[in-house]
Amino acid sequence: MNESEISTRAAAMTTGEDGGFPAQQQELPGSSARMEPVPDHGEETWVGSGRLQGMRALITGGDSGIGRAVAIAFAREGADVALSYLPEEQEDAEATADWVRDAGREVVLCPGDLQSQQVCADVVASTVSGLGGIDVLVNNAGVQMARDQGIEDISDERLDRVFKTNLYALFWMTRAALPHLGRGSSIINVSSIQAFEPSPSLLDYASTKAAINNFTVNLAAEVGERGIRVNAVAPGPIWTPLQPATQPEKKIKAFGADTPLGRAGQPGELAGAFVYLASPAEASYVSGTVLGVTGGKPVF
C-alpha cells in the first residue's frame, strides 16, 4: 500500500459529524477492540526491510495505540520486542504479542503498573532475561485525564497518577535500562503536541510532556559520549484508546479536525518515526531531537 492509499484509508476512518469520530466513551485505560472505528496500527500496511535486524526493544504502553504500532513495525523490521502494560490491558497486550510472533520475532510480556519504581526495575530485568539485553527503550506509557474545571479541581490523586505514569516512570525506566544499553543503542521518548500547543483542559498532562522534551535534550547531552542516542517523538491527535477513555463525546466527534491535514492520525502513521530514530544506520547522528508527527501542527 503506497503513501496515498494509506492517507486515504486513514481519512476514511474519520466518520464523525464534525470530521472526527462517532461519539463514544470508555473507562480508563480503554480498549482498542471497543473503539469505533478500531485504530489502524499498520497491521495491513507496514512492510519491513530489516532496518532493526537482531535488535531488542522494550516498549512501555506496548499493548495498544502507538505502542502496538511501534511493536508491529519493529518486529517486521527484525527486532525482538518486550511489551510493558497495565495488568488490566492483558487482552490488548496478547493481541499485540500475536502480531510480533506473526513477524517471526520473540516477544516478552511485562505486566505491571509503572507508577512503582520497583515495577519499572522488574520490567527491565524481565526484558534482559527474556531477550538477552536491550538495544532500544521506547518510553511510551502515558495517561491523561481531560477536565472542565480549573487547577483548583485537580486532585493530588490525579496529579500523582499523571506525573508518576508520564514522568517518574520515564526516569525510573531509563535509569534501570541505561546499564544495559551500549554504543549504538537509543532511547525514544514520547512527547506530544501538547508540549508546544497546550490545551487548558490538559494542564497536568501538557506539563509532563514539556518536561519530557527537556529530559530528552539533557539526557542526550549526558549519554552521548557513551554512543547512546536520545530522541523524542511528539504526536499530534492520534486515534488511540486514551481518547474515548478521557475525552468528552463532543471532542471525540471533532477530534483531529483542527489540524492542517484536517483529520486525526492513526497509530500506524507514527511507526516510521520510531523506526527511523531506532535505526543505527539511518539516524546514527540524530540525538537530542524532538520529531513532530502532528498532521501539520508546528512543534517549535
N, C-alpha and C positions, 0 to 999 in steps of 0.2 A: 504494500500500500504506500503510495507516494505522499509527499507533504500536502498537496491539495486535497487528496482523499481523506487524510487524517483530519485536516482542518474542517472539511465539510461534515465528516462524521461527528466531530466534537460539537460543531454548531447545531447539528440536528438534534442533539441531546438536550438542548435548552428549549424547553417547551412551555415555560410559564407564560402567563398573560403579559408580563412586562419584559419579556426577553430572558427571564431567568428559568426557574424550575417550578413544577407543581408544588403548591403549598403542602408542607409536611413537617412533622415534628417527631423527634426521638428523645430518649433519655441518654445522658452520657454513659458510656463512651460512644454510643452509636454503632450501627452495623451496616456494612456495605450492602449485604443481601437485602436489607429492608428499604433501601433508598430507591427513589423513582425519579429518573432512571438510575440503574445501577452504574456506578462510575466505570470509566474505561481506564484500566491500568496498563494498557498496552498488550493485553493477552493475545490479541489477534494482529497486532501491528509491529511489535518490536522484533527486529531481526538482528541477532548478534553477529559480530565479526571478530571475536576473540580478543578484544581490547583489554580484558581483565583476566586473561587466561592464567589459571593457577593461583589467583589471589584469594584472600579470605576476608570477608566483610562482616562487620557487626552493625546491624541496623536497628536502632531503637524506634518504637512505634511502628514495627515492621509488619503488623497484622493486616493493615488496610490502608487506603488512601495513598499518600505519597510514598509511605514505607513499602507498601505492596508493589507499587510501580517500580521503585528502585530495586527491590528484591528480584523481580522478574527480569528486568534489564541486566542487572549484574550477573544473574545466573546464566542468561543467554549469551553474555559476553565472556563466560568461562570462570566466574568466581563461585566459590562455596560461600554460603550465607548463614549467619546466625540471626535469629529474629527475637527481639525483646518486645514484650507486650504485657498488658494487664491480664490477669487470670480470667477475667470475665470476657475477654476478647479471644478466647481459645478457638471458637468456631472459625472466625476470620483468619486467625493465625494458621490453622490447619489448612485452610484453602490456599493461603499464600505458599505454605510449605509444599503443597502439591505441585504448584507451578514451578517451584525451584527444582523439585525432583524430576518433573517432566523435562526440564532442560538438561538432565543428567548430572546435576550437581548435588553436593552434600548440603544438608540443612540441619541446624541445631535450634531447637525451640527453647526459649528462655523466659517463661512467665514470671511476673513479679512487678510490684509497684515501685517505680524508680524514685518515689518520694523518700525512700530509705537508702542511706549511704551503703548499708550492708548489701542490699539487693543489687545495687549498681556493681559492687565488687564481685558479687556472686555471678552476675551476668557475664562479666568479663572473664571470670575464671571458667565458667561453663563453655564459653566460646573457645578459649585457648585449649581446653581439654578436648572439646569435640572437633575442632578444625585444625588444631596444631599450631595456632597462632592467629594474629590479626594484622592485616595489611591496610584495611580501610575501616575507620569508625565513622558512621553516619549518625549524628545526634539529631534525630528527627522527632522524638517523642515531645508532644506538647498538648496543652489544654487551654481553652478559652471559655469564658462564660460571659456572654453579652448581657448588658444591663441597661435599664432605662433611667436609673436613679443616679444621684451624684456620688462623689467619692465617700461621703459620709455613710453610704449604704454598702460599701464593700466590706464584708466581714473579714475578721482575721482568719477564719477557716478558709474562706475563698482565696485570700491573699496567699496563705501558706500553700494551698494546692497549686495555684498558678505559678508561683515563684519556685517552689520545690520541683515541680514537674518540668518547667521550661528552662530554669536557670541552674538551680542547685544540682539537678541530675546531670546537666551538661558538664559542670565542673567535676562531679564525682566520677562520671563515666570516663571523662578524659584523663583524669588523674590515675584511675585504675588501669586504663588501656595503654598509656604512654610507655611504661616499661616494656611492653610487648611490640611496640612499633619501631621499625628500623628505617634506615635510609631508603627513600622511595615510597614510604608509607604516607598516608594522608588522613586528615580529619576533615569531614564535611559537616558543617552545622546548618541548621535550617532556621533562617531568619524569616522575614515577612515584609510585604509592602507596608505593613503597619508600623514598621520601624521608621519609615520615611513619610508616610501619609496616615497618621494615626486617627482612628475613629474614637470619638469621645466615649462610646459605649464599651470600648475595649482598652481602657486606660491601663489596667494592670498587665494585660497581655502585651500591648504595644510596648510597654516599658521593658518587659523581658526581652523582646525582640531587638530593641535598640541596644540593650546590654550585650546581646549575642554578637552584634556587629563589632562592638568594641572588643569583646573577648576574642573574636576571630583574628582581628588585626594584631592584637597584643600577643596572642599565643603564637601566631605565625612568626613574629619577631623573636620570640623566646626559643622556639624549637627549630628554626631554620638552619642553624649550624649543625643540627643533627640529621639534616636531609629530610625532615618531615614537613610536608606542606599542610597548611590550614586554610580552608576557604569556607564560604557560606553560599547557600542558595536562598534567594528571597522570593518566594512565590507571591503571586497576586491572588485573586479569588479563585480557589481551586475546589472542585466538587468532591468533597470528602465527607465521611460520617460526622466530622466535627461541626459541619454547617447545620444540618437538621437537628443535631443534638444541642445546639447552643444559640441558634438564631431564631427570632420570631418568624412566623409564617410569611408576614408581609415582606420581609427582607429576602426570604428564600425565593419568592416569586420574581424578584428583580435582581437576584444575585449575579454579579458579574456584568450586568448590562451597562455599567458606567465606565467600563474600560474602553480604550480606543478601538480595540477589536470587537467591542460590543457583546461580549459573552464571557462566561467563566471558562477557566481551563479545566481539562481533565488531568487526573494524576499522571497518566501516561505521557502527557506533554512536557512533564518536568524531568523525565527519566534521563534524557540526553544530557542535561546539565550535570547530573550526578556522575554519569559515566565519563564524561569529559574530564571533570575535576578529579576523578579517581584514577584516571589513566596515566601511568608514569610516562608513556610515550607522548601523549598529546598535551598534557598540562604540566610537564616537568619544571617549567619556570613560572608557574602560576601559584602564588601564595599570598595570603592577606587580602583576598578579593571577595567581594560580595556580588554574586551574579544574579541579576534580576530576571525572573521569568513571570511577567506580570500582565501580559496582554497589552502592553504599551504604556503602562503607568511608570513614571520615572523613579529610579532608585538612586538618588544623589542628594 
